[in-house]
Amino acid sequence: MNSGDEAGMPESQTTDNKAAAAAARSASGFLTRRTLIIAAAGAAVVALLLMLWQAAQILLLVFASLLLALFLRTLATFICRHTPLSEGWSLALVVMALAGIFALILVLYGPDLADGFYRLFKELPSAPERLRSALEQYEWGPGLMDALSRAGSSMTDPKQLAKIAGIFSTAFGMLGSAVVVIVLGLYFAGDPKTYIDGTARLFPKQRRDRVYEAFGLLAHTLRWWLLGRIAAMAIVGVLIGIGLAVLGVPFAFILGLVAALLDFVPNVGPLIAAVPALMVGLSQDGTTVLYIAVLYFVVQILEGYLISPFIEQRVVDLPPALLLIAQLVLGAGFGILGLLLASPLAVVIMVLVQMLYMRDILGEQVKLP
């Protein structure tokens, strides 16, 4: 529209046209700003998720430290309630007692453990030849040995050797991670209120009561889960150790200790723990290997269908499929550390979903742990 046309229009119509044009420009500018804000917010979220993914290993170490702090705090609270000691002195007593027990085990069993592992690794190279001699008595023995030989020859592949070297580097990394977990765990156990209050202040005031409630519920659930897991580990270790001793298997104490420690990881740990025992059994005879396999199978059945269900009555009812999915996801994404912490992380997710989503948002009557 040219100036001559505008001159021939009424003043009111010209004013309306200008107002409409200004409104259109304002709407366009608002839409542009809104688009830019949404794009910036999306980019910030993506950047935050990438940062969290990169820092996932650190966050898992922090979570492991929280589990350690919860364990120490539970023992300290028990002592504080049944003795005149304060919480601080009770915690110091717990730390000194655990350090003393660890040192005593090293003094009493350290040389035997070192000698046992040395003899174990020394005898393992001769185990295949003894197995061959035992299997030659059966018609299917030579075929099985040929298959095992082909599998063993693949271990000499450079790629496989690189993977084995990676295991040792991972072991050294785990030692450093253990030191970090212990140090952070002591800090968290010494003054948990400071860290809980600091986290609660990140939320609006009207939501802080729910945050404190969530912290309390998670602490209660993880406390019982952790104590139950330790009880199950102790039972499994004792049963395996006694069973191997009855069978006359060497290094029964060491193999029982390994079985107890690896039982911290449900489903996967017992399978890994059976491998060194079967390898030791190869140095005996075929019948011993069969008895060892039966022993581990029976203990695993007892734990899966009797021991763990009885203990887990006090904690959240974690579906086995959900636990296995968590182990697969975290194990594939974060390796050994993710696999170790998959079970307690699944417990945390279950509790938060029940409390903050099913109860608060959906309004369902959920029985919390």
C-alpha positions in Angstrom: 0.0 0.0 0.0 1.5 3.3 -1.0 1.3 6.7 0.7 -1.4 7.9 -1.8 -3.7 5.1 -0.8 -3.1 5.8 2.9 -3.9 9.4 2.3 -7.3 8.5 0.9 -8.2 6.3 3.8 -10.0 7.5 6.9 -7.8 8.2 9.8 -9.4 5.5 12.0 -8.8 2.8 9.4 -5.1 3.9 9.0 -4.7 3.7 12.8 -6.2 0.2 12.8 -3.9 -1.0 10.1 -0.8 0.3 12.0 -2.0 -1.4 15.2 -2.6 -4.7 13.4 0.9 -4.5 11.8 2.5 -3.7 15.2 0.6 -6.6 16.8 1.7 -8.9 14.1 5.3 -7.8 14.6 5.0 -8.2 18.4 3.5 -11.7 18.0 6.3 -12.7 15.6 8.9 -11.4 18.0 7.3 -13.2 20.9 7.2 -16.4 18.9 10.9 -16.0 18.0 11.9 -15.3 21.6 9.8 -18.3 22.8 11.4 -20.6 20.2 14.9 -19.4 21.2 14.1 -19.9 24.9 12.8 -23.5 24.2 15.8 -24.3 22.1 18.2 -22.9 24.7 16.4 -24.9 27.5 16.5 -28.1 25.4 20.2 -27.6 24.7 20.9 -27.0 28.4 19.0 -30.2 29.3 21.0 -32.2 26.7 24.2 -30.7 28.0 23.3 -31.5 31.6 22.4 -35.1 30.6 25.7 -35.5 28.8 27.6 -34.1 31.8 25.7 -36.5 34.1 26.6 -39.4 31.8 30.2 -38.4 31.8 30.2 -38.1 35.6 28.2 -41.3 36.1 31.2 -43.2 37.4 31.7 -40.5 40.0 28.0 -40.5 40.9 28.1 -44.3 41.4 31.1 -44.0 43.7 29.2 -41.4 45.7 26.3 -43.8 45.9 28.6 -46.6 47.1 29.9 -44.1 49.7 26.4 -43.4 50.9 25.8 -47.2 51.3 29.0 -47.5 53.4 28.0 -44.4 55.5 24.6 -45.9 56.1 26.1 -49.2 57.2 28.5 -47.4 59.6 25.8 -45.2 60.9 23.5 -48.1 61.5 26.1 -49.9 63.7 26.9 -46.6 65.5 23.2 -45.9 66.2 22.8 -49.4 67.7 25.8 -48.9 70.0 24.6 -45.4 71.0 21.2 -46.7 72.0 22.6 -49.5 74.1 25.6 -47.8 75.7 26.3 -44.4 77.3 28.5 -43.4 74.3 27.5 -40.5 72.1 26.9 -41.0 68.4 30.3 -39.6 67.5 32.1 -41.9 69.9 30.0 -44.8 68.8 30.9 -44.2 65.2 34.6 -43.9 66.1 34.3 -47.2 68.0 32.7 -48.9 64.9 35.4 -47.6 62.6 38.2 -48.8 64.9 36.5 -52.1 65.5 36.1 -52.8 61.7 39.7 -51.7 61.1 40.9 -53.9 63.9 39.0 -56.9 62.5 40.4 -56.3 59.1 43.9 -56.0 60.5 43.4 -59.2 62.6 42.3 -61.2 59.6 45.3 -60.0 57.7 47.6 -61.0 60.5 46.0 -64.4 61.2 45.1 -65.4 57.7 47.1 -63.1 55.4 50.1 -65.4 54.9 47.8 -68.4 54.5 45.6 -66.5 52.0 48.7 -65.4 50.0 50.1 -68.9 50.0 46.7 -70.3 49.1 46.3 -68.0 46.1 49.9 -68.7 45.1 49.4 -72.5 45.2 46.0 -72.1 43.5 47.5 -70.2 40.5 50.5 -72.6 40.5 48.3 -75.7 40.2 45.8 -74.3 37.7 48.1 -74.8 34.6 48.3 -78.5 35.3 44.5 -78.8 35.7 43.7 -79.3 32.0 46.1 -82.3 31.8 44.5 -83.9 34.8 41.1 -83.2 33.3 42.2 -84.9 30.1 43.3 -88.0 32.0 40.0 -88.1 33.8 37.9 -87.6 30.7 39.8 -90.2 28.6 37.9 -92.9 30.5 34.7 -91.9 28.7 33.8 -92.1 25.1 32.7 -88.5 24.9 35.8 -87.3 26.7 38.2 -86.7 23.7 35.6 -84.7 21.8 35.0 -82.5 24.9 38.7 -82.0 25.4 39.1 -80.9 21.7 36.4 -78.3 22.2 38.0 -77.0 25.3 41.4 -76.9 23.6 40.0 -74.8 20.8 38.4 -72.5 23.3 41.7 -72.3 25.2 43.7 -71.6 22.1 41.6 -68.5 21.4 42.9 -67.0 24.6 46.3 -66.5 22.9 44.7 -64.1 20.5 46.2 -60.6 20.9 42.7 -59.1 21.4 42.0 -61.6 24.2 45.3 -60.9 25.8 44.5 -57.2 25.7 41.2 -57.8 27.4 43.0 -59.8 30.1 45.5 -56.9 30.6 42.5 -54.6 30.9 41.2 -56.7 33.8 44.4 -56.0 35.8 44.2 -52.3 35.0 40.6 -52.4 36.2 41.6 -54.1 39.4 44.1 -51.3 40.1 41.4 -48.8 39.3 39.1 -50.5 41.7 41.6 -50.2 44.5 41.7 -46.4 44.0 37.9 -46.3 43.8 37.7 -48.3 47.1 39.9 -45.6 48.8 37.6 -42.9 47.5 34.5 -44.7 48.7 36.0 -45.3 52.2 37.0 -41.6 52.6 33.7 -40.2 51.4 31.8 -42.8 53.4 33.5 -41.6 56.6 32.7 -38.0 55.8 29.0 -38.8 55.1 28.7 -41.0 58.2 30.4 -38.4 60.5 27.9 -35.6 59.6 25.0 -36.8 57.5 22.7 -33.9 58.6 24.8 -31.3 56.8 24.6 -33.1 53.5 20.9 -34.0 53.8 20.0 -30.4 54.7 22.1 -29.1 51.9 20.3 -31.3 49.4 16.9 -30.4 50.8 17.6 -26.6 50.3 17.8 -27.2 46.6 14.0 -27.8 46.6 11.2 -25.2 47.2 10.3 -24.7 50.8 6.8 -26.3 50.4 8.5 -29.5 49.1 11.2 -29.9 51.7 9.1 -32.0 54.1 8.6 -34.5 51.3 12.3 -34.5 50.6 13.1 -35.3 54.2 10.4 -38.0 54.2 11.9 -39.5 51.1 15.4 -39.5 52.6 14.1 -41.2 55.7 12.3 -43.9 53.8 15.3 -44.5 51.5 17.6 -44.8 54.5 15.2 -47.2 56.2 14.8 -49.4 53.1 18.5 -49.5 52.2 19.5 -50.2 55.7 17.4 -53.3 55.9 18.4 -54.3 52.3 22.1 -53.9 53.2 21.9 -55.9 56.4 19.9 -58.6 54.6 22.4 -58.8 51.8 25.3 -59.1 54.4 23.4 -61.9 56.2 22.8 -63.8 52.9 26.5 -63.4 52.0 27.6 -64.8 55.3 25.2 -67.8 55.0 26.3 -68.5 51.5 30.0 -68.2 52.4 29.7 -70.6 55.4 27.7 -73.2 53.4 30.1 -73.1 50.5 33.2 -73.2 52.8 31.8 -76.1 54.8 30.7 -78.0 51.7 34.0 -77.7 50.0 35.9 -78.7 53.2 33.7 -81.9 53.5 34.5 -82.7 49.8 38.2 -82.3 50.6 38.7 -79.5 48.1 41.8 -77.4 48.7 41.5 -73.7 49.6 38.0 -74.2 51.0 38.2 -71.1 53.2 39.4 -68.9 50.3 36.7 -70.2 48.0 34.1 -69.7 50.6 35.2 -66.2 51.2 35.1 -65.5 47.4 31.6 -66.9 47.2 30.5 -64.7 50.1 31.9 -61.5 48.6 30.6 -62.2 45.1 27.2 -63.0 46.4 26.7 -59.3 47.0 25.8 -59.2 43.3 22.6 -61.3 42.9 22.3 -63.7 39.9 25.7 -62.9 38.4 28.0 -63.2 41.5 27.3 -66.8 42.4 28.0 -67.9 38.8 31.4 -66.1 38.8 32.2 -67.5 42.3 31.7 -71.1 41.0 34.4 -70.7 38.3 37.5 -70.8 40.5 36.0 -73.7 42.6 35.4 -75.7 39.5 38.9 -75.0 38.3 40.3 -76.2 41.6 38.2 -79.3 41.3 39.8 -80.0 37.9 43.0 -80.7 39.8 41.3 -83.5 41.7 39.1 -85.7 39.5 35.9 -85.6 37.4 33.7 -86.7 40.3 34.9 -83.9 42.5 34.0 -81.4 39.8 30.5 -82.8 39.6 30.1 -82.6 43.4 31.3 -79.0 43.4 28.9 -78.1 40.7 26.0 -79.7 42.6 27.1 -77.9 45.8 27.0 -74.5 44.2 23.7 -75.3 42.5 22.1 -76.4 45.7 23.4 -73.4 47.7 22.2 -71.1 44.9 18.7 -72.7 45.0 18.6 -72.4 48.8 19.5 -68.7 48.6 17.2 -67.9 45.8 14.1 -69.6 47.1 14.6 -69.7 50.9 17.3 -67.5 52.3 16.8 -64.3 50.3 13.0 -64.3 50.3 13.0 -64.8 54.1 15.4 -61.9 54.6 13.8 -59.6 52.0 10.5 -59.6 53.9 11.7 -56.5 55.7 12.6 -54.6 52.6 11.0 -53.6 49.3 9.7 -56.5 47.2 12.0 -56.1 44.2 10.7 -58.1 41.1 13.5 -60.4 39.8 13.0 -59.3 36.2 13.5 -55.6 37.2 16.7 -56.5 39.1 18.0 -58.5 36.1 17.2 -55.6 33.7 19.0 -53.1 36.0 22.0 -55.4 36.1 22.1 -55.7 32.3 21.7 -51.9 31.8 24.2 -50.7 34.4 26.6 -53.5 33.8 26.7 -52.7 30.0 26.9 -49.0 30.6 29.2 -48.7 33.6 31.0 -52.0 33.9 31.8 -53.7 37.2 30.8 -50.7 39.3 27.4 -50.5 37.7 26.9 -54.3 38.1 27.8 -54.1 41.8 25.4 -51.2 42.5 22.5 -52.3 40.3 20.6 -54.0 43.1 20.6 -51.1 45.6 19.9 -48.6 42.8 16.9 -50.7 41.7 15.7 -50.5 45.3 16.0 -46.8 45.4 14.1 -46.4 42.1 11.3 -48.7 43.3 10.9 -46.7 46.5 10.9 -43.3 44.8 8.4 -44.5 42.1 6.1 -45.9 44.8 6.3 -42.8 47.0 6.5 -39.9 44.6 4.6 -41.2 41.6 2.2 -43.9 42.5 1.2 -42.4 45.8 1.6 -38.6 45.3 0.6 -38.3 41.6 -1.7 -41.2 40.9 -3.2 -41.2 44.4 -2.9 -45.0 44.8 -2.7 -46.6 48.2 0.8 -48.0 48.1 2.3 -50.0 51.0 5.7 -48.4 51.5 8.6 -50.4 53.1 
